[in-house]
């Protein structure tokens, strides 16, 4: 591996995560906002990127640079403004629609207990995602730098929350996202060959999920182009599957199959914490709303088109998800929906017989496989950037000598994703992921109000309604607190990992020490292990 070399296509650029948290359509957006010396210029590297920004320098310098940029209203890149309203709508829909709609409906229904309330949760989750998107749009226009939450948290609070956000991305949300989608892929891949009534054994699903992660790791380690081709080939499958399910559901409804929607609110849950967990699973399917503002700099008329794109695209996704759920209720009984881990297979078998039990799982498994690739592709760049900036062992930022792929970062991320796959199931991992992610969504949108109060004169080309951040903050606070009752283990595990980043920040960022030459077992591991020989 070659140390100190920059990843092709990322020279002088910050790696920005695009795509929903469930990994679908995750792509690596690049914006020219990282200094050529590898340090984070302004917002630093990425959604996870430049952990600590500024290449290990004082976080106050990052804040001052970002504030200076915000005051001038300047962005760091000169990218052509080619994105129209239609482009923005299709981009948002592509980012948000993911594999969650093929895995979350049963979890949502099992918590709220009634189909009517289940549909309301899906609508509410979409409305919350749209509210958050408007808040992030204001922040993205006011602080036109790459890095997303990292940049916003740095400006609003300083370097510690921004560092913890990046720490959380590297060690919690990105590996958890990889594990979640791999499990969905494994469940449906298993069902292609075994579409009986019994759920597949846990060891088989976890084994397939780990195998999926490492197949993707190998493809991305061999050549970056393999990863991008996989993404291109499999992206359209999810749209075909959703269209097929929705259309079939409408056909069944027109034929009078409405039993599943009768007494729609009977036996609705009254538990406070059940709704928090139901929203977690619903919001997982909408993940990606927090990255929509990354397209702002490329829009021809962002002031006019960005809010319109959000207002058009998010309701479209809500309609797609509601139609899919209505289709499930029209074709399947509620007991099957609650217990099924591969609801698409059950739907296909009930609607089309044996052929449907193979075709729909094939489509969903392919879609999820592409999503695993997208998450692995962008996540490994996140680790690479963090290591290059000195906040992870330097060896993690090394590239393969001949293939110029971030081989050590790919292996590191795949190990974390595999470890998270083994002990948990889909719901456990979603709760774990969401418990961490929503802490930072809360503080990011709260930062919008902080900046309105502290810096009222900051240029804001787009300004959302005051009600939007207030509602979002209140719901986010509910989502942070409520799961502690029903899912304490996942909540405390996620929060503990976030807090563990505080001493790391104090010693290596605040004190200016370097983690590049880590003397511990991890640094030693990458010094002696010839990872690149495997490829």
N, C-alpha and C positions, 0 to 999 in steps of 0.2 A: 504494500500500500504506500501511497505517496502522501506525505504530510505537507500541509500548507497549500496544496493545490485547490483551486476553486472548482466547484461542480460546473460542468459545461452548461451554459445557458443561465447561470446564476451569477456570473462575474459582475460585480458592482450592483447586485440586485438583492432585494429582500424576498425571501420565500414566504408567500402568503397562502394560508389555507383557504381553499374554496370548497364548498360542498357541505352537505349535511353531516351532522355528527354521526349519523349511521354510516357515513363513509361514502354514500352514493354520489357519483359524479365528483368525488374529490379530485381536484386538479391543482396543479401548482401554478398559481398566478405569480408573475414577477413584476416588480415595480422598481424603478431605479432609485432606491432609497438607502442603500448600504454602501458605506465608503469602501474604496478599493483596497484598503488595508485589512478588510475583513471585519472591522468593527461595525457596530450598528450606527448608522448615521441617522440621528433623530430617533425615529421610532424603533430602530434596530431591525432585526430580521423579522421575525415572523410570528404568526400565531403560534407561538411557542418559540418563535424565532429568536434570535440573539438574546438568549436568556440573560436578562440583565442589561441588554443593549449596550452599545458603546464599548464592546470588547473588554469587559471587566473593569471599566472605569467607574468613576463615581456616578451614581444614579442621578445626582443633582444636575450634572452636566447634560444628561439626556433630557431632563425635564426642561432645562433652560433652552436647549436647542429646539425642542418641540413647541414650547411656548412662543419662541421667536418666530417659528414657521407659522404657527396658528395666528399670531398677531398680523403677520404680513399677508396671511391668506394664500400662501404659496404651497404648491405641492413639490415633491422632489423629482417628479418625472415629467417627461415631455412626450406623452403617448398620444397618438392621433385620436381625436374624438370622433369615433365612428359608430358608437352604439346608439341605435334608435330606440323608440318606445317598444316596438315589436321585438327587437333583439333583447331588450331588458326583460320583457314578459317571459319570453322563452327561456332565457337564462335562469330566471327565478324559479320557474316551474321545474326546469331540469335539475336545479340544485336541490330543491325541497323534496320532490317525489323520490322515495327510496324504498328499501326493502322493509321498512318498519310497518307498512300497511299489510304485509304478509305475515307479520309476527305479533304485532301489538293488539289487534282487536280482541283476542281472547283474554288477554291480561286486563284490558280496560273493562270488559264486561264482567270478569270475575270479581272486580273490586266494586263496581257500582250496581251490579246485580240485575239491571233492567236494560232492555234495548233502547228505550227512549232516552234514558239518562246517558247511556253509552254514546249515542249520537250527539247529545249536547256537549259531552266532554270533547268529542272530536271537533265540534264547531268552536268550543271555547279555547281549545288548544291552538287552533288556527288563528282565532282572533288575537290571542296573546302573542303568537308569533308575528302577526302583522303589526301589533302595537310595538313590539320590540324592534322590528325592522324600521319603523319610522324613527324611533329613538336613535338607533344606530346610524340612520341616514343623516340626522342632524350632526352627530359626532363626526361622521366621515367627511361631511362638507366643512365643518369647522376645523378639523385637524386632518388636512388632506395628506396624510402620510401612510405608508404601508405598515402592517403590523396589527391592525385591528385593535382588539382590546388592550394589547400591550401598550400601544401609543396612547390610547384614551386614559388608561389607568395611570400612566406615567405623568401625563399632564394634570390630571385631577388630584392625584394623591402622592406622587413621587415614585421612587424606584422599587420599594419593597412590594407593594401590591402587584406591580407589573412583573417583577421577578417571580412572585408566587404563582401568578397566572401562567407564566411560561413553564415553571417547574411542574405545575399541575398538568399542563399539556403533555409534557414529556413522559411523566411517570404515572398519570392517572387516565385522563380522557382519551388520549390517542391510542394507547394499548388496549384500553377497555373497548373503545369503538371497534378496533380491529377484531377483538375477541367476539364481540356481539354479532358482527356481520358474518364472521366465519362460522359461528354456531347456526345462524339462520341458513347459510349456504349448506352446511353439513346436514341439517334436518331435512331440507328439501332434496339434496342429492341422495340421501339414503332412501327417501320416499319414491324416487324414480324406479327403484328396483324392488321395494317392499312397500306396497300401499295397502297394508292390512289395517285393521282397527286398532291394534295395539301400538303404543308409542315405541319408537326405537330405543334400544338400550342406551343408557347414558354414555357408556364407554365407547360405543360405536360413533355416536354423535361427536363426542369430544376428540376422539381419534381422527375423524374426518376433518374436524375444524382445525386441529393442529396441522394436519397434512396440507390443508388448503393454505394456511398461513405460510408454510415453508415452500410450497410450490410457487406461490406469488413472490416470496423472497428470492428464490432462485432465478425466476424470470427477470426481476428487477436488478439482481446482481450481475446477470450476464450482459444485459444491454437495456438501457433506458427505453429504447424504442419498443422492446417487447412489452413493457408495462403499458405504454401509451396505446399500443395496438389492442391489447386486451381490453382496455377501457373503451376504445372506440367500438369494438365488436359487440360488447355485452350491454352497453348503455341502453340501447333501444328495446331490449327484452322486457324490462320492467314496464314500459309504456304499453307494449302489446298485451302483457298479462293483465294490467289494470283495465285496459279497454275491453278485453275479453270477459273479465269477471263482471264489470259494470254492465255491459250490454246483456250478458246472460241473466243477471239479476233483474234487470228491467223487463226482460222477456217473461221471466217467471212471475213477476208481479202482475203483468198484464194478463197472465193466464190464471190469476186468482190465488196465487200462493202467498197469502198475507198472514198466515198463522203466527209466524215468528214476530210480527210487529203488532199483534193484538195485545191489549192491556200493556201498553208500552212502558208504563211506569210502575207496574206492580212489583212489589218487593224491593223497591229501590233502597240502596244502602243509606244509612243515616250516620255512618262513621266519618268523623272529620278526617282522619288520616287516610281512609280509603280513597278519598278524592285526590289527595296529594299524589299517591302512588298511581292512580289512574291517569292523572295529568302527565306524570313522568313518562308513562308508556306512550300516551298520545303525542306528547311533545317530541319524543324521540323520532317519530315519523316526520315531524316538521323541521328537524334539525337542519341548519343551513340558513335559516332566516337571519342569523347574526353575521353572515358574510355577504349579504346582498349589497351593502354599501361599497364593497371593493370595486364595483363597476362604475362608481360615480365619476372618477377621473376620465373615463373613456366615453361618457355619454355626451351626445351633441348638445342637449339642453337638459342638464340634470335638474334644474329648478322646476321645470315643467314635467319632465318625463319620469324622474325617479319616483315621486309619490304616486303618479298615475300607474307606473309599472307595478308597484307594490299593491295598489288598490285593485288592479285587474288580476294579477297573478295569484296572490294569496287566496282570494275567494275561489279561483279556479281549482287550486289544490284542495281547498276545503270541500268543494263539490265532488271532486274525484274521490276523496277519501270517504265522504258520506255515501256516495253511490256504491263504493266497494263494500262498505259495512252493511248497507241496506241489502245488497246482493247476498252477503253471507246470511243475513237473517231470513231472506226469502227462500234460500235453498237448504240451509242447515238448521237443525234445532239448537236451542241455546246451550244445552249440555255439551254438545260437540264443540261449539264455538269456545266455551269456557276452558275446556280441557285440551284442545288440540294445540300442538306445537307447530303444526304445518297446516294451517287452515286452508291454504290454497289447494293442497292435495285433496283434503276432504271435500272442498267445493267442487273441484274438477271431477272427482269420482261420482258425487251425487248428481251433478248436472250432465255429465257426458259419459259416465261409465268408466271402464278401464282405460280407455284412450285419454280421457280427461285427467285421470289420476297420474298419468305419465307426462302429458304435455305441459300442464300448468306447473308442476314441480320442476320440470326441465327449464322452463322459462325463468322461474323465480330463482332457481339455483344458479343459472347463468348470470342473471342480474346481480345476485349477491356476490358471485365470484368477481365480477367486474368492480363491485363496490369495495371488496376486500383489497383489490389491486389499487384502487384510487386512494384508499386510506393508507396503505403501506407506502405508496409512492410519495405522497406528500408528507407523511409522518417521518419517513427516513430522512427527508431533507430538513425537517424540523430539528432532528437530533444532530445532523451534520452541521447545521448552522450554529446550534448552541455550543457544540464542541469546538468549532472554529473560532468562536468568540471567547473561549476559555472558561466556560461554565459547566462543561462536562470534560472527562478525560480527553486529551488531545487526540488520542488514537481513534476515538469515535468519529472524528472529522476527516480521517484519512480516506483517500480514494484508491480504488484498484489501480495498479500500476499501468495496465494496458487497456482496461475497459472503461476507466474513468467513471465508475459507479461508486456511490458511497457504501461500500461493502460492509464496513464495520457498523455503521449506523443501521443498515438493513438488518444485520444479524442481531444487534442489540434490541431493536424494536420488536423483532420477531420472537425473541426470547421472552420479553415482557408480555407480549400478546398471548403467547402459548401458555405462560404461567397463569394468566388471568382466565384463560379458557377452562383450565382443569377443575378448579373448585366451584365454579358458579354456573348457573343456567341463564337463560335469556333475561328473565325478570330481575334476578339478582344483579347482573351486570348493568342493566339499564338503571336500576336504582343507584348503584355505585357510581356510574358515570354521571347521572343527573345530580346527585348530591354534591358533587364537586363542581360541575359546570354552572349550576344555578347560583352558587355563591358568587361567582365572578360576573355572571349576567346581572345580578342584583347590584353589585358595586359599580359596574360599568354604567348602568343607566342612572344610578344614584349620582355618579360623577357628572352626568349631564346637568342635573340640578345644581351640583356644587359649582360647576363652571359658570352656569348662568348667574349664580350669586357672587362668586369671586371675580369673575371676568365678564361682566355684562357687555363690555365693548368689543369682545372677541368677534371677528366677522363670522356670521352664520348665514351662508347663502340659502340654506334651507332650515326652517325652524318648525318643529312639530308642535302640536297642541300641548299645553301644560298637562292636560288630563292624561295623555298617553304615558309619560314617565311615571306619574303618580300611580295609575292603575297597575302598570307593570311592576313597580317596586313592591306594592302591596301583595300582588299575587306571587311574586318571586319570594317574598318573605314567608308566605304561607307554604310554598313549595320547599323551602329550606327547613322549616320547622316540622311540618306534618309527618314526613317519612321517618323521623327519629322514633316515633311511636311504633310503627309497624315494621320498619326495616332498620333497626338500630345498628346492626353489625355493619351493613354496607355504608350507612351514613357516617359512622364514627371512623371506619377504615379510610374513607375518602378524605374526611376532614383532618385526620391524623397525618396522612401523607402530605396534605397541603401545609400543615403547621410545621412538618419536619423540614420544610424549605427555609424557615426563618433563620436558624443558625447557619445554614449554608450561605444565605444572603449576607448575614452579618459578617461572616469571616472572609468570604471570597469576593463580595461586591462592595460592601460598606468599608471594609478594611483594605480593599484593593489587592487581596492575595489572589494567586492564580491557581486554578484547578487543572491547568493544561497538562502538567506532568504529575498526575496523580500517582503517589507512591503506593497506594493501597492495592488490594487484590484485584480491583477492576482494571486499574491501569496496568498492573503486571500481567493480567490475563490477555489484554490486547497487545502487550509488548512481545509476548512469547508465542501467541497463537497465530499461525500463518493462515488466517482466514481466506486470503485471496487465492491460495492454492486449490481451494475447493472449486473454484470457478475457472 
